[in-house]
Amino acid sequence: MTIASILGAIVIGAVVGAIGRLLLPGRQAIGWILTVVVGIVAALIGTAIAQVLGVATTNGIDWIELVMQVVLAAVGVGLVAGLKRSRV
């Protein structure tokens, strides 16, 4: 794994996490670092699911894979925010 791929995962995770967070109504009680972490995990899981389902990799944007990643990020942000809220 190279520095470029790690930085790419962080950037994609940040974007996916932010979009997932924006899709949720109301305010989430998690910080931006946790949002990025959730986004990175969602991006990795979304990519794995897309590969298992046979979604073809294209030269451009893989829209089906991106939608899976954003939906997983929204679910992840909701779960993490709910867990943090229940601890307080």
C-alpha positions, 0 to 999 in steps of 0.5 A, a space after each residue: 500500500 502506497 502513501 498515495 493510496 492511503 491519502 486517496 482512501 482518506 479523501 474518498 472516506 471524507 467525501 463519502 462520510 460527509 455525504 452520508 452525514 448530510 443525508 441524515 436529518 437532524 444533528 449528529 453528535 460525532 466529530 469530523 474525524 469520526 465521520 471520516 473514519 466511518 466514511 473510510 470503513 463504508 467506502 471499503 465495505 461498499 467496494 467489497 460488496 460491489 465486487 462480490 455482486 459483480 459490479 464492473 469497474 470502469 475508468 470513470 466513476 462507478 455510480 453503483 459502488 458510490 451509492 453503496 458507499 454513501 448509503 453505508 456511510 449514512 447508516 454508519 454515521 447514524 449508528 455511531 451517533 446513536 451509540 454516542 448519544 446512548 452513552 451520555 
